[in-house]
């Protein structure tokens, strides 16, 4: 994600300014394509296993979605709502 949003050239220049060993094309390829590809493949394989093959302790898929992902989404939404209700001076 860093390679796509921050730009590999800027990161490479920043690293090369302070490093003894310079990074180049191989580093840019790893940051932008190889590492995200491997992480995406691992995520998809793990999701497939959890939702369709392993059936966590025999629970149905809908129960896993409601009991897991919806609870996580609610917690994140609640934290953002609480953050918005804070007074701005509290963050200074």
Biopython code that builds the backbone (N, CA, C, O; Angstrom):
import numpy as np
from Bio.PDB.StructureBuilder import StructureBuilder

atoms = [
    (1, "UNK", "N", (0.815, -1.181, 0.000)),
    (1, "UNK", "CA", (0.000, 0.000, 0.000)),
    (1, "UNK", "C", (0.867, 1.258, 0.000)),
    (1, "UNK", "O", (0.537, 2.248, -0.653)),
    (2, "UNK", "N", (1.953, 1.213, 0.720)),
    (2, "UNK", "CA", (2.829, 2.377, 0.777)),
    (2, "UNK", "C", (3.363, 2.710, -0.602)),
    (2, "UNK", "O", (3.451, 3.879, -0.976)),
    (3, "UNK", "N", (3.721, 1.680, -1.360)),
    (3, "UNK", "CA", (4.269, 1.900, -2.688)),
    (3, "UNK", "C", (3.283, 2.538, -3.637)),
    (3, "UNK", "O", (3.685, 3.272, -4.541)),
    (4, "UNK", "N", (2.006, 2.279, -3.457)),
    (4, "UNK", "CA", (1.003, 2.830, -4.358)),
    (4, "UNK", "C", (0.581, 4.229, -3.953)),
    (4, "UNK", "O", (0.336, 5.068, -4.820)),
    (5, "UNK", "N", (0.491, 4.505, -2.664)),
    (5, "UNK", "CA", (-0.025, 5.792, -2.232)),
    (5, "UNK", "C", (1.062, 6.825, -1.992)),
    (5, "UNK", "O", (0.864, 8.003, -2.292)),
    (6, "UNK", "N", (2.189, 6.421, -1.464)),
    (6, "UNK", "CA", (3.251, 7.379, -1.167)),
    (6, "UNK", "C", (4.198, 7.561, -2.344)),
    (6, "UNK", "O", (4.885, 8.579, -2.431)),
    (7, "UNK", "N", (4.244, 6.610, -3.232)),
    (7, "UNK", "CA", (5.149, 6.706, -4.372)),
    (7, "UNK", "C", (6.512, 6.127, -4.043)),
    (7, "UNK", "O", (7.158, 6.556, -3.088)),
    (8, "UNK", "N", (6.943, 5.174, -4.813)),
    (8, "UNK", "CA", (8.207, 4.498, -4.511)),
    (8, "UNK", "C", (9.414, 5.385, -4.759)),
    (8, "UNK", "O", (10.434, 5.231, -4.086)),
    (9, "UNK", "N", (9.327, 6.293, -5.688)),
    (9, "UNK", "CA", (10.486, 7.154, -5.990)),
    (9, "UNK", "C", (10.788, 8.073, -4.814)),
    (9, "UNK", "O", (11.952, 8.247, -4.450)),
    (10, "UNK", "N", (9.754, 8.663, -4.214)),
    (10, "UNK", "CA", (9.968, 9.530, -3.054)),
    (10, "UNK", "C", (10.533, 8.741, -1.878)),
    (10, "UNK", "O", (11.444, 9.206, -1.193)),
    (11, "UNK", "N", (9.993, 7.551, -1.645)),
    (11, "UNK", "CA", (10.510, 6.714, -0.563)),
    (11, "UNK", "C", (11.954, 6.307, -0.827)),
    (11, "UNK", "O", (12.791, 6.328, 0.076)),
    (12, "UNK", "N", (12.233, 5.940, -2.065)),
    (12, "UNK", "CA", (13.598, 5.540, -2.413)),
    (12, "UNK", "C", (14.576, 6.687, -2.189)),
    (12, "UNK", "O", (15.665, 6.475, -1.655)),
    (13, "UNK", "N", (14.203, 7.889, -2.588)),
    (13, "UNK", "CA", (15.078, 9.045, -2.385)),
    (13, "UNK", "C", (15.306, 9.311, -0.906)),
    (13, "UNK", "O", (16.426, 9.615, -0.497)),
    (14, "UNK", "N", (14.253, 9.202, -0.097)),
    (14, "UNK", "CA", (14.392, 9.425, 1.340)),
    (14, "UNK", "C", (15.289, 8.382, 1.988)),
    (14, "UNK", "O", (16.116, 8.710, 2.838)),
    (15, "UNK", "N", (15.127, 7.136, 1.589)),
    (15, "UNK", "CA", (15.954, 6.058, 2.148)),
    (15, "UNK", "C", (17.398, 6.229, 1.729)),
    (15, "UNK", "O", (18.304, 6.077, 2.549)),
    (16, "UNK", "N", (17.627, 6.544, 0.464)),
    (16, "UNK", "CA", (18.990, 6.672, -0.037)),
    (16, "UNK", "C", (19.731, 7.867, 0.561)),
    (16, "UNK", "O", (20.962, 7.869, 0.602)),
    (17, "UNK", "N", (18.997, 8.886, 1.025)),
    (17, "UNK", "CA", (19.643, 10.031, 1.668)),
    (17, "UNK", "C", (20.362, 9.634, 2.950)),
    (17, "UNK", "O", (21.465, 10.108, 3.221)),
    (18, "UNK", "N", (19.736, 8.766, 3.735)),
    (18, "UNK", "CA", (20.306, 8.446, 5.034)),
    (18, "UNK", "C", (20.896, 7.063, 5.164)),
    (18, "UNK", "O", (21.357, 6.697, 6.246)),
    (19, "UNK", "N", (20.899, 6.281, 4.100)),
    (19, "UNK", "CA", (21.371, 4.901, 4.202)),
    (19, "UNK", "C", (22.753, 4.745, 3.579)),
    (19, "UNK", "O", (23.125, 5.468, 2.655)),
    (20, "UNK", "N", (23.491, 3.799, 4.100)),
    (20, "UNK", "CA", (24.793, 3.480, 3.515)),
    (20, "UNK", "C", (24.630, 2.624, 2.267)),
    (20, "UNK", "O", (25.401, 2.750, 1.316)),
    (21, "UNK", "N", (23.633, 1.761, 2.273)),
    (21, "UNK", "CA", (23.374, 0.899, 1.129)),
    (21, "UNK", "C", (22.199, 1.487, 0.358)),
    (21, "UNK", "O", (21.136, 1.728, 0.929)),
    (22, "UNK", "N", (22.386, 1.713, -0.914)),
    (22, "UNK", "CA", (21.346, 2.330, -1.727)),
    (22, "UNK", "C", (20.351, 1.279, -2.210)),
    (22, "UNK", "O", (20.725, 0.159, -2.560)),
    (23, "UNK", "N", (19.067, 1.669, -2.221)),
    (23, "UNK", "CA", (18.029, 0.793, -2.754)),
    (23, "UNK", "C", (17.739, 1.224, -4.184)),
    (23, "UNK", "O", (17.967, 2.374, -4.560)),
    (24, "UNK", "N", (17.234, 0.285, -4.973)),
    (24, "UNK", "CA", (17.006, 0.599, -6.378)),
    (24, "UNK", "C", (15.772, -0.081, -6.925)),
    (24, "UNK", "O", (14.739, -0.160, -6.261)),
    (25, "UNK", "N", (15.896, -0.571, -8.152)),
    (25, "UNK", "CA", (14.772, -1.157, -8.881)),
    (25, "UNK", "C", (14.184, -2.357, -8.149)),
    (25, "UNK", "O", (12.963, -2.479, -8.055)),
    (26, "UNK", "N", (15.024, -3.241, -7.634)),
    (26, "UNK", "CA", (14.524, -4.433, -6.943)),
    (26, "UNK", "C", (13.656, -4.050, -5.744)),
    (26, "UNK", "O", (12.612, -4.659, -5.512)),
    (27, "UNK", "N", (14.083, -3.054, -4.991)),
    (27, "UNK", "CA", (13.313, -2.592, -3.839)),
    (27, "UNK", "C", (11.966, -2.034, -4.279)),
    (27, "UNK", "O", (10.939, -2.334, -3.670)),
    (28, "UNK", "N", (11.966, -1.217, -5.346)),
    (28, "UNK", "CA", (10.703, -0.650, -5.845)),
    (28, "UNK", "C", (9.751, -1.745, -6.298)),
    (28, "UNK", "O", (8.551, -1.661, -6.033)),
    (29, "UNK", "N", (10.257, -2.774, -6.977)),
    (29, "UNK", "CA", (9.412, -3.885, -7.419)),
    (29, "UNK", "C", (8.826, -4.643, -6.229)),
    (29, "UNK", "O", (7.654, -5.019, -6.235)),
    (30, "UNK", "N", (9.647, -4.861, -5.220)),
    (30, "UNK", "CA", (9.158, -5.569, -4.026)),
    (30, "UNK", "C", (8.074, -4.775, -3.314)),
    (30, "UNK", "O", (7.047, -5.336, -2.932)),
    (31, "UNK", "N", (8.291, -3.476, -3.131)),
    (31, "UNK", "CA", (7.331, -2.643, -2.405)),
    (31, "UNK", "C", (6.025, -2.484, -3.174)),
    (31, "UNK", "O", (4.949, -2.460, -2.577)),
    (32, "UNK", "N", (6.116, -2.375, -4.491)),
    (32, "UNK", "CA", (4.926, -2.053, -5.268)),
    (32, "UNK", "C", (4.157, -3.276, -5.754)),
    (32, "UNK", "O", (2.933, -3.216, -5.876)),
    (33, "UNK", "N", (4.846, -4.394, -6.037)),
    (33, "UNK", "CA", (4.161, -5.531, -6.646)),
    (33, "UNK", "C", (4.289, -6.845, -5.869)),
    (33, "UNK", "O", (3.284, -7.499, -5.589)),
    (34, "UNK", "N", (5.493, -7.223, -5.526)),
    (34, "UNK", "CA", (5.724, -8.558, -4.959)),
    (34, "UNK", "C", (5.095, -8.694, -3.571)),
    (34, "UNK", "O", (4.327, -9.627, -3.332)),
    (35, "UNK", "N", (5.408, -7.781, -2.659)),
    (35, "UNK", "CA", (4.871, -7.879, -1.301)),
    (35, "UNK", "C", (3.347, -7.760, -1.264)),
    (35, "UNK", "O", (2.705, -8.583, -0.612)),
    (36, "UNK", "N", (2.731, -6.765, -1.938)),
    (36, "UNK", "CA", (1.260, -6.733, -1.928)),
    (36, "UNK", "C", (0.635, -7.969, -2.573)),
    (36, "UNK", "O", (-0.420, -8.424, -2.130)),
    (37, "UNK", "N", (1.268, -8.520, -3.614)),
    (37, "UNK", "CA", (0.737, -9.726, -4.249)),
    (37, "UNK", "C", (0.737, -10.921, -3.311)),
    (37, "UNK", "O", (-0.239, -11.668, -3.236)),
    (38, "UNK", "N", (1.836, -11.091, -2.599)),
    (38, "UNK", "CA", (1.931, -12.203, -1.647)),
    (38, "UNK", "C", (0.925, -12.018, -0.507)),
    (38, "UNK", "O", (0.250, -12.972, -0.119)),
    (39, "UNK", "N", (0.820, -10.807, 0.028)),
    (39, "UNK", "CA", (-0.134, -10.551, 1.113)),
    (39, "UNK", "C", (-1.578, -10.755, 0.661)),
    (39, "UNK", "O", (-2.389, -11.293, 1.415)),
    (40, "UNK", "N", (-1.906, -10.334, -0.554)),
    (40, "UNK", "CA", (-3.254, -10.538, -1.074)),
    (40, "UNK", "C", (-3.557, -12.021, -1.250)),
    (40, "UNK", "O", (-4.648, -12.476, -0.909)),
    (41, "UNK", "N", (-2.594, -12.780, -1.781)),
    (41, "UNK", "CA", (-2.794, -14.220, -1.954)),
    (41, "UNK", "C", (-3.002, -14.902, -0.605)),
    (41, "UNK", "O", (-3.885, -15.750, -0.474)),
    (42, "UNK", "N", (-2.201, -14.547, 0.399)),
    (42, "UNK", "CA", (-2.360, -15.131, 1.731)),
    (42, "UNK", "C", (-3.718, -14.777, 2.343)),
    (42, "UNK", "O", (-4.364, -15.622, 2.962)),
    (43, "UNK", "N", (-4.141, -13.531, 2.165)),
    (43, "UNK", "CA", (-5.439, -13.112, 2.698)),
    (43, "UNK", "C", (-6.574, -13.888, 2.045)),
    (43, "UNK", "O", (-7.467, -14.378, 2.738)),
    (44, "UNK", "N", (-6.552, -14.006, 0.726)),
    (44, "UNK", "CA", (-7.614, -14.722, 0.026)),
    (44, "UNK", "C", (-7.646, -16.205, 0.384)),
    (44, "UNK", "O", (-8.721, -16.775, 0.572)),
    (45, "UNK", "N", (-6.479, -16.827, 0.478)),
    (45, "UNK", "CA", (-6.431, -18.237, 0.858)),
    (45, "UNK", "C", (-6.950, -18.451, 2.281)),
    (45, "UNK", "O", (-7.661, -19.420, 2.546)),
    (46, "UNK", "N", (-6.599, -17.558, 3.178)),
    (46, "UNK", "CA", (-7.041, -17.688, 4.565)),
    (46, "UNK", "C", (-8.546, -17.452, 4.682)),
    (46, "UNK", "O", (-9.229, -18.180, 5.402)),
    (47, "UNK", "N", (-9.069, -16.442, 3.981)),
    (47, "UNK", "CA", (-10.513, -16.202, 3.993)),
    (47, "UNK", "C", (-11.277, -17.389, 3.420)),
    (47, "UNK", "O", (-12.312, -17.787, 3.955)),
    (48, "UNK", "N", (-10.767, -17.948, 2.338)),
    (48, "UNK", "CA", (-11.405, -19.131, 1.734)),
    (48, "UNK", "C", (-11.441, -20.281, 2.725)),
    (48, "UNK", "O", (-12.456, -20.961, 2.873)),
    (49, "UNK", "N", (-10.329, -20.485, 3.396)),
    (49, "UNK", "CA", (-10.256, -21.579, 4.368)),
    (49, "UNK", "C", (-11.221, -21.350, 5.527)),
    (49, "UNK", "O", (-11.939, -22.265, 5.930)),
    (50, "UNK", "N", (-11.240, -20.131, 6.060)),
    (50, "UNK", "CA", (-12.081, -19.838, 7.219)),
    (50, "UNK", "C", (-13.566, -19.875, 6.895)),
    (50, "UNK", "O", (-14.359, -20.371, 7.695)),
    (51, "UNK", "N", (-13.950, -19.361, 5.741)),
    (51, "UNK", "CA", (-15.371, -19.242, 5.436)),
    (51, "UNK", "C", (-15.970, -20.477, 4.770)),
    (51, "UNK", "O", (-17.152, -20.763, 4.962)),
    (52, "UNK", "N", (-15.184, -21.206, 3.999)),
    (52, "UNK", "CA", (-15.773, -22.282, 3.208)),
    (52, "UNK", "C", (-15.233, -23.678, 3.518)),
    (52, "UNK", "O", (-15.914, -24.670, 3.258)),
    (53, "UNK", "N", (-14.045, -23.769, 4.058)),
    (53, "UNK", "CA", (-13.451, -25.088, 4.282)),
    (53, "UNK", "C", (-13.489, -25.477, 5.755)),
    (53, "UNK", "O", (-14.031, -26.525, 6.105)),
    (54, "UNK", "N", (-12.926, -24.652, 6.607)),
    (54, "UNK", "CA", (-12.737, -25.039, 8.011)),
    (54, "UNK", "C", (-14.004, -24.910, 8.844)),
    (54, "UNK", "O", (-14.224, -25.715, 9.748)),
    (55, "UNK", "N", (-14.833, -23.929, 8.565)),
    (55, "UNK", "CA", (-16.038, -23.686, 9.371)),
    (55, "UNK", "C", (-15.673, -23.629, 10.854)),
    (55, "UNK", "O", (-15.847, -24.610, 11.578)),
    (56, "UNK", "N", (-15.195, -22.541, 11.278)),
    (56, "UNK", "CA", (-14.716, -22.321, 12.634)),
    (56, "UNK", "C", (-15.661, -22.920, 13.664)),
    (56, "UNK", "O", (-16.754, -22.404, 13.895)),
    (57, "UNK", "N", (-15.237, -23.994, 14.269)),
    (57, "UNK", "CA", (-15.992, -24.713, 15.312)),
    (57, "UNK", "C", (-17.405, -25.091, 14.876)),
    (57, "UNK", "O", (-18.284, -25.258, 15.722)),
    (58, "UNK", "N", (-17.637, -25.225, 13.586)),
    (58, "UNK", "CA", (-18.929, -25.664, 13.097)),
    (58, "UNK", "C", (-19.974, -24.576, 12.931)),
    (58, "UNK", "O", (-21.114, -24.875, 12.576)),
    (59, "UNK", "N", (-19.614, -23.312, 13.181)),
    (59, "UNK", "CA", (-20.576, -22.224, 13.020)),
    (59, "UNK", "C", (-20.869, -21.992, 11.543)),
    (59, "UNK", "O", (-20.024, -22.236, 10.682)),
    (60, "UNK", "N", (-22.069, -21.521, 11.268)),
    (60, "UNK", "CA", (-22.448, -21.178, 9.905)),
    (60, "UNK", "C", (-21.765, -19.882, 9.482)),
    (60, "UNK", "O", (-21.309, -19.104, 10.320)),
    (61, "UNK", "N", (-21.700, -19.660, 8.167)),
    (61, "UNK", "CA", (-21.041, -18.465, 7.648)),
    (61, "UNK", "C", (-21.724, -17.190, 8.128)),
    (61, "UNK", "O", (-21.042, -16.231, 8.492)),
    (62, "UNK", "N", (-23.045, -17.158, 8.138)),
    (62, "UNK", "CA", (-23.749, -15.948, 8.554)),
    (62, "UNK", "C", (-23.437, -15.606, 10.012)),
    (62, "UNK", "O", (-23.347, -14.431, 10.366)),
    (63, "UNK", "N", (-23.270, -16.626, 10.858)),
    (63, "UNK", "CA", (-22.956, -16.381, 12.264)),
    (63, "UNK", "C", (-21.555, -15.786, 12.409)),
    (63, "UNK", "O", (-21.328, -14.921, 13.255)),
    (64, "UNK", "N", (-20.627, -16.246, 11.592)),
    (64, "UNK", "CA", (-19.273, -15.692, 11.627)),
    (64, "UNK", "C", (-19.273, -14.237, 11.171)),
    (64, "UNK", "O", (-18.562, -13.405, 11.735)),
    (65, "UNK", "N", (-20.066, -13.935, 10.155)),
    (65, "UNK", "CA", (-20.118, -12.561, 9.647)),
    (65, "UNK", "C", (-20.749, -11.634, 10.682)),
    (65, "UNK", "O", (-20.206, -10.568, 10.972)),
    (66, "UNK", "N", (-21.886, -12.032, 11.236)),
    (66, "UNK", "CA", (-22.574, -11.185, 12.219)),
    (66, "UNK", "C", (-21.752, -11.082, 13.502)),
    (66, "UNK", "O", (-21.579, -9.990, 14.043)),
    (67, "UNK", "N", (-21.253, -12.199, 13.981)),
    (67, "UNK", "CA", (-20.543, -12.214, 15.257)),
    (67, "UNK", "C", (-19.129, -11.683, 15.186)),
    (67, "UNK", "O", (-18.543, -11.355, 16.218)),
    (68, "UNK", "N", (-18.573, -11.593, 14.007)),
    (68, "UNK", "CA", (-17.200, -11.134, 13.879)),
    (68, "UNK", "C", (-17.076, -9.806, 13.168)),
    (68, "UNK", "O", (-16.718, -8.798, 13.777)),
    (69, "UNK", "N", (-17.365, -9.803, 11.909)),
    (69, "UNK", "CA", (-17.151, -8.614, 11.091)),
    (69, "UNK", "C", (-18.097, -7.479, 11.455)),
    (69, "UNK", "O", (-17.686, -6.319, 11.458)),
    (70, "UNK", "N", (-19.337, -7.782, 11.758)),
    (70, "UNK", "CA", (-20.283, -6.711, 12.125)),
    (70, "UNK", "C", (-19.922, -6.098, 13.472)),
    (70, "UNK", "O", (-20.068, -4.889, 13.654)),
    (71, "UNK", "N", (-19.462, -6.897, 14.405)),
    (71, "UNK", "CA", (-19.032, -6.372, 15.695)),
    (71, "UNK", "C", (-17.811, -5.473, 15.515)),
    (71, "UNK", "O", (-17.720, -4.416, 16.139)),
    (72, "UNK", "N", (-16.887, -5.884, 14.674)),
    (72, "UNK", "CA", (-15.706, -5.065, 14.385)),
    (72, "UNK", "C", (-16.116, -3.745, 13.741)),
    (72, "UNK", "O", (-15.616, -2.689, 14.129)),
    (73, "UNK", "N", (-17.016, -3.789, 12.768)),
    (73, "UNK", "CA", (-17.475, -2.570, 12.101)),
    (73, "UNK", "C", (-18.174, -1.643, 13.085)),
    (73, "UNK", "O", (-17.984, -0.428, 13.033)),
    (74, "UNK", "N", (-18.974, -2.199, 13.975)),
    (74, "UNK", "CA", (-19.665, -1.384, 14.976)),
    (74, "UNK", "C", (-18.668, -0.732, 15.938)),
    (74, "UNK", "O", (-18.829, 0.434, 16.299)),
    (75, "UNK", "N", (-17.659, -1.461, 16.346)),
    (75, "UNK", "CA", (-16.647, -0.899, 17.242)),
    (75, "UNK", "C", (-15.885, 0.235, 16.563)),
    (75, "UNK", "O", (-15.629, 1.267, 17.184)),
    (76, "UNK", "N", (-15.523, 0.053, 15.302)),
    (76, "UNK", "CA", (-14.828, 1.119, 14.572)),
    (76, "UNK", "C", (-15.716, 2.338, 14.389)),
    (76, "UNK", "O", (-15.267, 3.469, 14.573)),
    (77, "UNK", "N", (-16.975, 2.115, 14.028)),
    (77, "UNK", "CA", (-17.909, 3.234, 13.857)),
    (77, "UNK", "C", (-18.094, 3.974, 15.182)),
    (77, "UNK", "O", (-18.114, 5.205, 15.208)),
    (78, "UNK", "N", (-18.227, 3.244, 16.259)),
    (78, "UNK", "CA", (-18.374, 3.870, 17.573)),
    (78, "UNK", "C", (-17.159, 4.687, 17.959)),
    (78, "UNK", "O", (-17.298, 5.770, 18.526)),
    (79, "UNK", "N", (-15.969, 4.186, 17.660)),
    (79, "UNK", "CA", (-14.759, 4.927, 18.011)),
    (79, "UNK", "C", (-14.659, 6.221, 17.209)),
    (79, "UNK", "O", (-14.216, 7.240, 17.741)),
    (80, "UNK", "N", (-15.062, 6.199, 15.940)),
    (80, "UNK", "CA", (-15.041, 7.427, 15.151)),
    (80, "UNK", "C", (-16.087, 8.421, 15.644)),
    (80, "UNK", "O", (-15.840, 9.627, 15.660)),
    (81, "UNK", "N", (-17.259, 7.919, 16.048)),
    (81, "UNK", "CA", (-18.278, 8.812, 16.591)),
    (81, "UNK", "C", (-17.810, 9.454, 17.893)),
    (81, "UNK", "O", (-18.015, 10.650, 18.105)),
    (82, "UNK", "N", (-17.191, 8.678, 18.754)),
    (82, "UNK", "CA", (-16.671, 9.230, 20.002)),
    (82, "UNK", "C", (-15.564, 10.238, 19.749)),
    (82, "UNK", "O", (-15.455, 11.238, 20.457)),
    (83, "UNK", "N", (-14.753, 9.978, 18.751)),
    (83, "UNK", "CA", (-13.672, 10.897, 18.421)),
    (83, "UNK", "C", (-14.241, 12.234, 17.943)),
    (83, "UNK", "O", (-13.691, 13.289, 18.259)),
    (84, "UNK", "N", (-15.332, 12.196, 17.189)),
    (84, "UNK", "CA", (-15.931, 13.418, 16.662)),
    (84, "UNK", "C", (-16.612, 14.240, 17.756)),
    (84, "UNK", "O", (-16.729, 15.458, 17.624)),
    (85, "UNK", "N", (-17.063, 13.595, 18.831)),
    (85, "UNK", "CA", (-17.761, 14.321, 19.882)),
    (85, "UNK", "C", (-16.804, 14.989, 20.859)),
    (85, "UNK", "O", (-17.231, 15.822, 21.659)),
    (86, "UNK", "N", (-15.528, 14.646, 20.813)),
    (86, "UNK", "CA", (-14.539, 15.272, 21.689)),
    (86, "UNK", "C", (-14.375, 16.727, 21.316)),
    (86, "UNK", "O", (-14.542, 17.107, 20.157)),
    (87, "UNK", "N", (-14.048, 17.531, 22.299)),
    (87, "UNK", "CA", (-13.782, 18.938, 22.026)),
    (87, "UNK", "C", (-12.437, 19.062, 21.333)),
    (87, "UNK", "O", (-11.503, 18.341, 21.684)),
    (88, "UNK", "N", (-12.309, 19.958, 20.355)),
    (88, "UNK", "CA", (-11.048, 20.097, 19.616)),
    (88, "UNK", "C", (-9.855, 20.431, 20.510)),
    (88, "UNK", "O", (-8.730, 20.053, 20.184)),
    (89, "UNK", "N", (-10.068, 21.125, 21.620)),
    (89, "UNK", "CA", (-8.949, 21.487, 22.498)),
    (89, "UNK", "C", (-8.309, 20.261, 23.131)),
    (89, "UNK", "O", (-7.147, 20.316, 23.536)),
    (90, "UNK", "N", (-9.033, 19.172, 23.223)),
    (90, "UNK", "CA", (-8.511, 17.965, 23.860)),
    (90, "UNK", "C", (-7.396, 17.347, 23.035)),
    (90, "UNK", "O", (-6.606, 16.569, 23.570)),
    (91, "UNK", "N", (-7.307, 17.665, 21.754)),
    (91, "UNK", "CA", (-6.293, 17.069, 20.893)),
    (91, "UNK", "C", (-5.054, 17.930, 20.746)),
    (91, "UNK", "O", (-4.105, 17.526, 20.074)),
    (92, "UNK", "N", (-5.037, 19.089, 21.345)),
    (92, "UNK", "CA", (-3.882, 19.978, 21.195)),
    (92, "UNK", "C", (-2.837, 19.723, 22.242)),
    (92, "UNK", "O", (-1.801, 20.388, 22.255)),
]
sb = StructureBuilder()
sb.init_structure("model")
sb.init_model(0)
sb.init_chain("A")
sb.init_seg("    ")
for serial, (resi, resn, name, xyz) in enumerate(atoms, 1):
    if name == "N":
        sb.init_residue(resn, " ", resi, " ")
    sb.init_atom(name, np.array(xyz, "f"), 0.0, 1.0, " ", f" {name:<3s}", serial, name[0])
structure = sb.get_structure()
